[in-house]
Amino acid sequence: MDLKKYITIRYNTAASFTPSQWSGKGRVNLDPVWLVERLALFDNYCAASLETQSLKDFTVLIALDADTHENYVRAVCNCVDGVEVRPILVEAGEDHGARFNAFVQADTDARFVSLTRLDSDDALAPSFMARIDHLARREIEKGTVDEQPLYIAFPHGQNFDTATGRYTDHEYALSAFGTLVEKRSPAMNGVYSDHHQKMATRYNTIIAPSKDAQWCIVVHDNNVANVLRGKPTETPSFRVGRPGAKPRELVRQEKAPQAARSTGIASRTTGNLVRFLSGRPLNLRK
């Protein structure tokens, strides 16, 4: 059976949201401070969870604004070891979902493809892609995907609060961690063809049974959309972040200078921010 699996990440393409920590100058998705902080989140949580997948026969596609500095694009792709990562550069006005779909057409001749949506600051359980592989192949063999695209929803997840280290068990039937399985074609829909809360109403959908959480929303203070939800738990299904490491470039200081506090912008250490501004390669933890 021909099946090619992808994880698609919208990294810093133009977005309508505004981070809670932003100076308000320039383009927010190209703001150096935001990019440096996002790299740390991606490296520590998202990339780490991709490396620990029990099944690694997938490709990660990362959509980045085409004006992003090449050193930064390289740093993002180098965060993940042992998995194929491809940057997808998106020009102003282009749709990142369409760019993902176009790449897939040229990348594989597989009859069926699965595209999984993942945010750059969140994480997947180690068994996630193995479950996708099992469910997608099962439904393809049934002939289900021949008739129409299939959406696989994962309602059971968890949250992790970076400020406190606490986990919560989170049931969310309309979570963003879904996968669309369909025939590969120039007319394919892709997992970004609608808002994640509407995907289950648009496509034939199966709910992936899971006793354990299969995804984790990482709650941090530079994303106004995230709040800690769910029931507190001392025994999370899986732990996020690289073992023994703190978010290296979450460059917030515990004691911010008064000037920074007065503007509502937390102070930053130098490190990668200086490297980024000077056009030098960024350092990763690994």
Summary of the structure (lengths in Angstrom):
residues: 286
radius of gyration: 18.9
end to end distance: 36.5
largest distance: 63.2
contacts: 892
relative contact order: 0.20
helix: 27%
strand: 23%
